[in-house]
Amino acid sequence: SMQRLINLQILDLGDNGLTDIIPTWIGERLSKLKFLRFQSNNFHEVISDELCLLSSLQVLNLAHNNLTGSIPHCFINFSMMVSSEPGTDLSMNELFGAIPESLSALN
């Protein structure tokens, strides 16, 4: 059913004990993703080229997995990760929610 979430921009499946491979349908169906986190799972297969279809991706976190093989050459096309154009980046509030005033006052 997650494949139907075609307008999804943030997908955080980190720390879930997921295994085997990163589903190829993520790149094929969730083209509007800007934030994708699979940190601390147990993926072990090579990263698929389908992730390269995520042209709006700004944050990709695959840390702490057991991935093998090489990084697909098409990852060089993730230009949104380095974009500095106004209006193209997600704010911290969009990614993690608003910071309560009591915490922001600690700065």
C-alpha positions in Angstrom: 0.0 0.0 0.0 3.0 2.4 0.5 3.5 2.3 -3.3 0.3 4.4 -3.7 1.7 7.3 -1.7 2.9 9.1 -4.8 3.0 12.5 -3.2 5.1 11.4 -0.2 8.1 13.6 0.4 9.5 12.2 3.6 10.1 8.4 4.2 11.9 7.4 7.4 12.2 3.6 7.8 15.4 3.7 9.8 15.9 1.5 12.8 13.3 -1.0 11.8 15.2 -4.2 11.4 14.4 -4.3 7.7 16.5 -6.9 5.8 17.5 -8.1 2.3 17.1 -5.4 -0.3 15.8 -1.8 -0.6 12.6 -2.1 -2.6 13.0 -0.9 -6.2 9.5 0.5 -6.2 10.6 3.3 -4.0 12.5 4.9 -6.9 9.9 3.9 -9.5 6.8 5.1 -7.6 7.8 7.7 -5.0 9.3 10.2 -7.3 8.6 13.2 -5.1 10.6 12.0 -2.2 13.0 14.6 -0.7 14.1 12.7 2.4 14.8 9.0 2.5 16.2 7.3 5.6 17.0 3.6 5.9 19.7 4.0 8.6 20.4 1.1 10.9 18.6 -1.7 9.2 20.1 -4.9 7.8 20.1 -4.4 4.1 22.9 -6.3 2.4 22.3 -6.2 -1.3 23.8 -3.8 -3.8 22.0 -0.4 -4.0 19.6 -0.5 -7.0 19.7 1.9 -9.9 16.0 2.6 -9.3 16.9 5.0 -6.5 18.5 7.2 -9.1 15.0 8.0 -10.3 14.5 10.1 -7.2 15.4 13.4 -8.8 14.0 15.6 -6.0 15.9 13.7 -3.3 17.8 16.0 -0.9 18.6 13.7 2.0 19.6 10.0 1.6 20.7 8.1 4.7 21.8 4.5 4.2 24.3 4.4 7.1 24.8 1.4 9.4 23.6 -1.3 7.0 25.6 -4.2 5.4 25.5 -3.0 1.9 27.8 -4.6 -0.6 29.0 -3.6 -4.1 29.5 -0.1 -5.5 27.5 3.0 -5.4 25.6 3.4 -8.7 27.2 5.9 -11.0 23.9 7.6 -11.5 24.1 8.9 -7.9 26.0 11.8 -9.4 22.7 13.0 -10.8 21.3 13.8 -7.3 21.8 17.5 -8.0 19.0 18.5 -5.4 21.3 17.3 -2.6 23.7 20.2 -3.4 21.3 22.8 -4.7 21.5 26.2 -3.2 18.5 27.7 -5.1 15.9 29.4 -2.9 12.8 27.3 -2.4 14.4 24.0 -3.3 15.4 22.8 0.1 13.3 21.3 2.9 13.5 23.3 6.1 14.4 21.6 9.4 10.8 22.1 10.5 9.6 20.2 7.5 12.0 17.3 8.2 11.7 17.0 11.9 8.8 19.2 13.0 8.8 22.5 14.7 11.4 23.0 17.6 9.6 23.9 20.8 10.3 27.4 21.9 11.6 26.1 25.3 14.4 24.2 23.4 15.2 26.9 20.9 15.7 29.4 23.8 18.7 27.2 25.0 20.9 28.4 22.1 
